[in-house]
Amino acid sequence: MLKDAIYSLRTLQAAKTRTVLTMLGVIIGVMSVVAVSSVGKSAQDLIMGQITALGTNLINVMPGGSSEDAPPASVMGVITTTLTEKDYRALRKLPHVIAGSPMVSTSAAISYGQKSFITSVNGTSEEMAVLQDAKLEDGRFFGVSDVESYSRVVVLGYKVAADLNPSGSRLIGQSVRIKDVSFQVIGVLAEKGSTLGQGLDKAVFIPSTTVQKSLLGINHINAATVKADSADNIEWLKSEIETTLRRRHHIKDASNDDFSVRSVNQALSILSSVTTAINAFLVLVTAISLLVGGINIMNIMYVAVRERTREIGLRKALGAKPRRILIQFLLESSFIAFTGGIIGLILGALIAYGVGFIAAYYGLAWNYMISGVAVAVSLFVSIGIGLGFGVGPAMAAARLDAIESLRYE
């Protein structure tokens, strides 16, 4: 077997260009599988980490009914106006709720002096900073009186403040215009970074009542969030929220709910299932290229059998058994596939590392992750492809007649 392996390696070395070209299909296939699985796993970890960073004791209430394992209607783009500020205030008074906020979101142009750009405008309560664990760099956050009196005050995200005022002078007390409505700046948030692509740094915060009346002219809210005092009370609190909203909305049958209640843990579970399925699908699609690589190996090995027919005939005439001819060609196809798999693995890992480097450069908490399962499967599949697609050519070589092969031109 050792002599056959050495002979196979020398044969491949003698045709370096063809060997490398034959490897390309496997290299690209394994590279794609490793890169996609690694980036997918890292992205999943990033999303889960950022959701967890928001707090696992949070419960989100969204307008529109849905089943437990389905996304709320609002996530699917269905506009429902059944959830109100008064609903949120009723939920905020429930036992074991230590903080909460309604949410009324929109995008609008903000301007100060000669600077103007589109930003995310979030109508929230006075407790938003507690929910988001946001710190102030300057000024204050708005209070209950600001919400109740529809005050035109605004707290700027760190990046928004920097973009509006590159000189760095103090903005507290200055007026900015949002949707052509004047707002007084009362606070600037400290830099926090991005969370699920919706960073506090690139948003502004206004009392929810003000956004409803002064900017959007609506009476409903987009969502409400409450924070439980303990993870042990989340399920109880979810039940109380559902009971409270059904009573307020005059709903007797739970199947007619016009709202959806989700805990962060539920969202994590659903999101984990979805992202895992997406990652598996992407890996499966990229793995198709491994089949292409296997077919390429088979084609080249058939060509090699034809080119080396006289050599095979000579070896058989000198006493080589069909089994040794079979093993030789299987070893050659396996060497090609395995070497291509190793190279593809290294290139895939480098691509994944490059993606992680770029993500980190843009401020994402990206963890470079390589799936051991994906690596092992890729290498075993590579060897399997070499053996599987090499069987046909190897058997064809082993079956050649020695006399006929020596006469082959």
N, C-alpha and C positions, 0 to 999 in steps of 0.2 A: 504493500500500500504506500509506503514511504517513497519507494522508487517511482511509483505511478504519479504521486503528488509532485515530486521534483521534476519529472518529465513534463507534466502538465504545465507547471509554472514556466519552464523553459520554452515550451511551445507558445504560451501566451506572450512571453517576453519577446519572442522573435517577431511577433506581429503587434507591436505596441500600439500603433495608431488604431488598428481595427479593435483591439481590446478596449482601449479608452472609449471609442465611439459606442461600443456595445454596452459599456458601463453606464453611459449617459442617462438612459431611460431609468435605470434603477437609482442612480444618484439623484435625479430630479424628483422621482417618486418619494424616496425616503426623506429627502430634504423638505419637500412640501408637507409630508405627514408630521415630521418632527416640529417644523416651524409653526404650522397651523395649530397643532395640539398644544405647544408651549405658549404661544401668544394667547390662544383661547383660554387656557388655564390661568394665565396671569391676569387677563382681563376679567375673568370671573372672580378671581381673588380680589381684584381692585374694587369691583362693584360691591361685592359682599362686605368688604372692609369699610367702604364708605357708607353703606347703609347702616352697618353696625355702629359706626362712629356717631351717627345721629342719635343713637340711644335705642336700646332694645325694649325700653318701657313705654314706647310711644304707640299710640293707637290713632289711626287715620280714619276719618269719616268722609266719604265722598258721595256726591249726589248720584242717583241712578242705582237701581237694584241689580244684583248679580248673584250667582251661586258662589259657594264657598271657595271652589277651586278655579273660578273664572275671574278675569280682570274686571274691575268696575266699569260701568258704562262710560264714565267720563274719560277713562284711559283709552277707550275705543273711539273717542271723538264725538260721542253723543252728548249734546248740551242739555243738561237738566237743571231746572231753577228751583228745586224744592228745598234746598238747604239754605238757611238764613242765619244772619248774625244772632238773632234771638235763640235759634236752635243751639248755636255754639255756647251762648251764655248759660243756657239751661244745663248743658253738658259740663260746663266748667264748675258748676255748683255741686256736682255729684261727689259722693265720698271717695277718698283715695286719689282724687285728681289734684296734683300739686302745681300744674302749669298747663297752659293751652294757648291756642291761637287759631283764629279763622284764617283763611287764605283767599285773597282776591288778586289774581295775577293778570298782568298784561304787559305788552311791550310798548314803549313810547319814546319819543325823542326828548332828551334832556339837554338843556343849553345853559351856558354861563359865559358871559362875555362873548368871545368869538368862537368858543368851542361848542359843538353840538354833535350828538350821536344817539343811536338807538340803544336803549338798555332795558333790562328786566325791572319792572315795577311791581313790588309785592306789597299788597295791603295786608297788614297783620295786626296782632294785638300788642299790648304793652309787654307781653311775656315772650315775644319771639326770641329775644336774646337768650333767655333761659333754655328754651327748647333747642336752639341751634348752638348753644354754648359759645355765643359770640361775645367778643370783648370790644370795648370802645377805646379808640385811640384818642379821641377828643370829643368833648361835649357830653350829651346825655341821650338816652333813648326816650321816646315819647311815653307818656303815662296814660292812666285810665281817663283822666280829664280830657286829654287830647283826642282820644277815641270817641268819647261821648259828645264832644263839642265839634266834631268834624274839622279839627285843626289842620291847617295847611302847613304841616311841618314834615321834614324829610330827614332820614338818616342815610348817609351815603356809604356804599361799600368802598373799601380801600382803593381799589383800582379805578372806580368811577371818580372818586375825589381827585386822584392823581391825574387822570386824563382831563378832567375839567379845569384843573388848576396846576399846570406843570411847574409854575414858579414855586409852589409849596407854601404859599401864604395861607393863613388861617381862614377857613371857609365858614366857621361857626358864626351865625348871625347874618350871613349873606343870603341873597335870594337866587334861586335857580328856577328855570321854567320847565315844567313837564307838561307836554301836550298843551302848550300855551297858557298853562295855569301857573301862577307864581307860588313857590313854596319856600319857606324859610329853613335853612340848614341848621339843625340843632345837634347833630352828631355825625361822627365819622368812625366807622368800624375799623378795628385793627385787622391787619392782613391775616387771612385764614386759609386761603387756598381753595381749590375746586373740590366740590362734592357732587359726584355723578354728573359732572359737566355743568352744574348749576351753582357756581361759586357765589358765596356771599360777597366776594370782592367786586363782582361785576354787576351788582344789583343795588337798587335803592329800596328803602322801606318807609312806608307811609301808613298812617292809621287806616284800617280796613274800611271804616265808615266813609272816610274822605275819598278813597279810591272809588267806592260805590257811587257816591253822590256827585263828586266833582269831576271825575275822569271818565267813568263808564256809564253813569246814569242807570244803575241796576239796583235791585234789592236783595239779590241772592249772593251767596259766596261759592267759591270753587271747591273748597274743602275745609275741613277743620281737623286740628290735631290736639290731642290731650296727652299728658304724661302721667302715668301711674306712679304712685309712691313706691311700689314694689312689683317685681315681676310676678310674685305670687298672686297679685290682685288683678292681673290683666284679664283673665278669662271672666272673672266676676264683673269687672268694669265693662267689658265688651257687651255682656248680657244686659247690664243696666243702661248702657247707651242705646241699645236696640229697643229696649222697653220704653225708654224716655221718648225717643223719636217716633215710635209707633203711636204713642199716646198723643204727642203733639201734632202728628200728621193724620190722626184719626184712622190708623191702619189696624185692622183686626186680624188679618191673615198675613203671616210672615212672607208668603209667596208674592205678596203685593208690595213689598218694601220698595220705597223710592230712594233708598240710600244703601251704602255698602260700608261695612265696618271691618277694618283690617288692622291687625297688629303688625309690628315690624317683623316679628318672627315668622308670621304667616307669609309676609312679602318675601322674606329671605328664602323660605321653603319653596314658594312658587317660582321665584326668580332662579333659584339654584336648579330646579328641574328643567326650566326652559333653557337656561344657558348650557346645561349639560347636554341636553338634546341637540341644541344648535352646534355645539362643539363636535359632538359625535357625527353629526351629519356632514360637517365641513371636512372632518378627517376622512370620512368614508368617500367623499367626492374626490379629495386629493389622492386617496389611495388607489383610485382607478388608474392613475399614471403608472403605478407599479405593474399593473397588468400589461400596459404598453411596453414597459421595460422588459418584462418577461417574454413577450412576443418577439421583441427585437433580438433578445438572446437566442431564442429558438431559431429564428431566421438565419442569424449569423452562424450558429452551430451547424445548421444544415449545409450552408455554403462551405464551412470548414470541412465537413465530411466529404463533400464532392471534391474539394481541392486536394484532400489528403487520401483519396481512394487508393492510389498506388502505394502510399506509405502503409496504409492499413493492410493491404494485400501482402506486402513484404513482411510485416510483423507476424501476420497469421502464418505465412509460409515458413517463418523461422520458429514457429511453435507457440505464438501468443494465442491464448484462448479468448473466445468472444467475451467472457466475463471481464477480462483485463481491458479490452478495448472499451467495453461499456463503462467501466469504472473511470478510465482515463477521461472520456468525454464528459461524464457527470462531474468529475473533479474540476475540469476546465470551466464548465458553466457555473458551478458553485463558487469557484474562486472569483469569477467575474461578478456574480451577484453579491457575494459577501463583501468584496472590496468596494464595490459601488455603494453598498449599504453603509459601510463605515464612513466613506467620504461624504455621502448624503447626510449622515447623522451629524458630522462635524459642521457642514455648511448650514444645515437646518438650525443647529444650536447657535451658530454665529448670527444668523438672520434674526432669531428670536432675541438674542442679546442686543443686537442693533436696534430692534423695535423698542426694547426696554430702555435702552440708553436715550432714545429720542423722547419716549414718554416721560422719563425722569427729567430730561432737559426742560420740558414744558410744565414741570411742577406736579406731575402725577405720582402718587405713592405706588409705583410699579415694582412688584416683586418678580425677579427673573425666576421662572419655574420651568423645569424640564420634567415631563412625566416619565418616570421609570418604566411604566407599563408601555407607553408609546415607543420608547427606545427599544425595549425588549421585543415588542411585537414587530417593529420595523426590521430589526436584524433577523429575527426568526423567519419573517415573511420573505426577506431577501434571500435567505438560504433556501427556503421552500420554493421560491420562484426559480432559483438556479437549478434545483433538482427537478422540479415539476416540468419546467419548460425545456430542460435539457434531456429528459428521458427519451423523447421522440428521436432526436438526432443521435443520441448515444446508442439506442437500440438499432437504428438504421445502420450505424457504423459496425455494430457487433454482428449484424446479420450478413454483411458483405461476404461474398465468396472470394477466397484467396486468389484463385486462378483468374477469375473474371476481373478482380481488382487490379491485378498486375498487368492485365491487357488494357486497362482503362486509359484512354487518352484525354 
